[in-house]
Amino acid sequence: MKLSMIIIKKYWKLFVGAILAVFGIGLIASKQTNVEVKAIDKEIEHNNNEIEKVDIAIEKVTETKTQVKKRINTKNKKIAELETEKKAVPIKYRTVAEAKQNIIKKTQRTK
């Protein structure tokens, strides 16, 4: 016990310096990690903002996709109706003379 007290009295400055050095190193390391954590938080926030922008763009694309699908369906229905109407139109068979008279009538020049 006496020996340890003599050593402590003799080297107390070194012990206190070592403790303060360890404490200082701990503070420096924590400050560096705080800076790194802040930088990482900024990157995460930036990524979250980019994700939100992409999500908004995806929503717009899905909306336009549904609108286009609706347009395609309506146009397909119209096409089907026109096909049925086309089949219902009676075919007029004309003779060659009637066709010639029709062509002459439509292509006559007016003076």
C-alpha positions as CSV (number, residue, x, y, z in Angstrom):
1,M,0.0,0.0,0.0
2,K,2.8,2.4,0.9
3,L,4.5,1.6,-2.4
4,S,1.4,2.3,-4.4
5,M,1.0,5.7,-2.6
6,I,4.6,6.6,-3.3
7,I,4.1,5.7,-7.0
8,I,0.8,7.7,-7.2
9,K,2.4,10.7,-5.5
10,K,5.4,10.6,-7.8
11,Y,3.5,10.0,-11.1
12,W,0.1,11.6,-10.4
13,K,0.6,14.1,-13.3
14,L,1.1,11.2,-15.7
15,F,-2.0,9.4,-14.5
16,V,-4.1,12.5,-14.8
17,G,-2.6,13.3,-18.2
18,A,-3.3,9.7,-19.4
19,I,-6.9,9.9,-18.2
20,L,-7.4,13.3,-19.8
21,A,-5.8,12.0,-23.0
22,V,-8.2,9.0,-23.2
23,F,-11.1,11.4,-22.4
24,G,-9.9,13.8,-25.2
25,I,-9.5,11.0,-27.7
26,G,-13.0,9.9,-26.9
27,L,-14.4,13.4,-27.4
28,I,-12.5,13.8,-30.7
29,A,-13.8,10.4,-31.9
30,S,-17.4,11.3,-30.9
31,K,-17.2,14.6,-32.8
32,Q,-15.9,12.9,-35.9
33,T,-18.7,10.3,-35.7
34,N,-21.2,13.1,-35.2
35,V,-20.0,14.7,-38.4
36,E,-20.2,11.4,-40.2
37,V,-23.6,10.8,-38.8
38,K,-24.8,14.2,-40.0
39,A,-23.4,13.6,-43.4
40,I,-25.1,10.2,-43.6
41,D,-28.4,11.8,-42.4
42,K,-28.1,14.3,-45.2
43,E,-27.6,11.5,-47.7
44,I,-30.6,9.6,-46.3
45,E,-32.8,12.7,-46.5
46,H,-31.6,13.4,-50.1
47,N,-32.4,9.8,-51.0
48,N,-35.8,10.0,-49.4
49,N,-36.6,13.1,-51.4
50,E,-35.5,11.4,-54.6
51,I,-37.7,8.4,-53.7
52,E,-40.7,10.7,-53.2
53,K,-40.1,12.3,-56.6
54,V,-39.9,8.9,-58.2
55,D,-43.1,7.8,-56.4
56,I,-45.0,10.9,-57.7
57,A,-43.7,10.1,-61.2
58,I,-44.9,6.5,-60.9
59,E,-48.3,7.7,-59.8
60,K,-48.6,10.0,-62.8
61,V,-47.5,7.1,-65.1
62,T,-50.1,4.8,-63.7
63,E,-52.8,7.4,-64.1
64,T,-51.9,8.0,-67.7
65,K,-51.7,4.3,-68.2
66,T,-55.3,3.8,-67.0
67,Q,-56.5,6.7,-69.1
68,V,-54.9,5.2,-72.2
69,K,-56.4,1.8,-71.4
70,K,-59.8,3.4,-71.2
71,R,-59.3,5.1,-74.5
72,I,-58.1,1.9,-76.1
73,N,-61.2,0.1,-74.8
74,T,-63.6,2.7,-76.2
75,K,-61.8,2.8,-79.5
76,N,-62.0,-1.0,-79.7
77,K,-65.7,-0.9,-79.0
78,K,-66.2,1.7,-81.7
79,I,-64.1,-0.4,-84.1
80,A,-66.3,-3.4,-83.3
81,E,-69.5,-1.4,-83.9
82,L,-68.1,-0.1,-87.2
83,E,-67.3,-3.7,-88.3
84,T,-70.8,-4.8,-87.6
85,E,-72.2,-1.8,-89.4
86,K,-69.9,-2.5,-92.3
87,K,-71.2,-6.0,-92.5
88,A,-74.8,-4.7,-92.5
89,V,-74.3,-2.4,-95.5
90,P,-75.8,-3.9,-98.6
91,I,-73.5,-4.4,-101.6
92,K,-74.7,-2.8,-104.8
93,Y,-73.5,-4.5,-107.9
94,R,-73.1,-2.1,-110.8
95,T,-72.5,-2.8,-114.4
96,V,-69.5,-1.6,-116.2
97,A,-71.6,1.0,-118.1
98,E,-73.0,2.4,-114.8
99,A,-69.5,2.7,-113.3
100,K,-68.3,4.5,-116.5
101,Q,-71.1,7.0,-116.3
102,N,-70.4,7.6,-112.6
103,I,-66.7,8.2,-113.3
104,I,-67.5,10.6,-116.2
105,K,-70.0,12.5,-114.1
106,K,-67.5,13.1,-111.3
107,T,-64.6,14.0,-113.5
108,Q,-66.2,16.4,-116.0
109,R,-64.6,19.7,-116.1
110,T,-66.7,22.8,-115.8
111,K,-66.0,25.6,-118.2
